[in-house]
Amino acid sequence: MSDKMREEFEAWWVRSGNLVVKELDGEYSFQHMRYAWQAWQASRAAMVPDGWQLVPVEPTAYQVLVGRNANSYEGEICVAIYLAMLASAPKP
C-alpha cells in the first residue's frame, strides 16, 4: 500500500462527509472505515489484473528508442518490439 493510495482514500472519505480518525499505531479507529479501506485496496488491486501493466497512452521517447533497437527474427519482430517497449514503460 502506498502513501499516495492512502491519501486518495482519505480524501475520498472526507469528501463523502466522514472524519478520518486514527489510533496511535496509524490504524483507523472505526471498523466501518477499516472495511472501506480494505475494499478500496482490493478495488485498486483489481484495476490491473495479473499479467497486465499500465502504460502511457503515447509511448515515451525511451520506449520508442528501445522499440527501435529490439532485435529479433523476422516473424517475431513485432512481439520483440512490443515486449521491449512494455519493459521500458515508466511505472506510475
N, C-alpha and C positions, 0 to 999 in steps of 0.2 A: 504494500500500500504506500503510495507516495503522499508526501505532504500536500502536493497540488490537488490530488484527488480528495483528500480530507477537507481542504479549503473549499473546493467546489461543493462538496456535500453540505458543509456547514453554511455556506452562503445560500444554498437552496433551502435548507432547513429554516433559516431566519426569514427568507422571503416568503416562506409558507406560513409565517406568523408564529413560529416557535422560538424558544430560547435555547441556546447552547449552554448546557450545564455539565461540567466535568468533575470527576473525582480527582484527588491528588495524583493518582497514577496516570491521569490523562484519559481514562475511560469515561464514556458518557454515563451520567448519573441515572438517567431514566431508561427503563427497559424498552419502551417503545422507540426511543431514539437509537438504542443499540440495535434493535431489529431493523430499523430503517437504514442504518449504516451498513449492516450486513447485506441487506437487499441491494443497496447502492453498489457495493463492491462486486456482488455477483452479477449485477446487470452490466457493469463496466467490463468485467471479465468475459462475458458472453458476446460483447460487441466485436471482438476479434477472435474468431474460432481458431482452434489449434491448426497449425499448418498454414495460416494466413498471416499477413502483416500489413500494417498501414504504410502507404507510400504517398508521396506528394502527387497531386493531380498532374502537374507538369514535372518532368524529370529535372533534377538539378544538373548543373554543369558537370559535376563529378560523375553522376550516373551516366551521362552521355559519353563522357570520356572512357569509363570502364566498359561501357557497351561497345564502343568502337574498337577497344583493344581486346575484346574477348576472342580467344582463339578456339576453333572447333573444326570438326569435319563438315563437309558440305551440307548434309541433311540435318545437322544438329545446330547450325549457326544461330537460328532464331532462339532456340532454347538456351544456348550458351550466353547470348546477349541478354536475354531476359533474366536469367539467374544472376549474371554479373551485376546487372542494374539493381535487382532486388537486394543483393548483398550489400551494395553501396548506398542504399537509401538511408537518409538520415532518420534517426529514431526520434519520435515525438517527446 
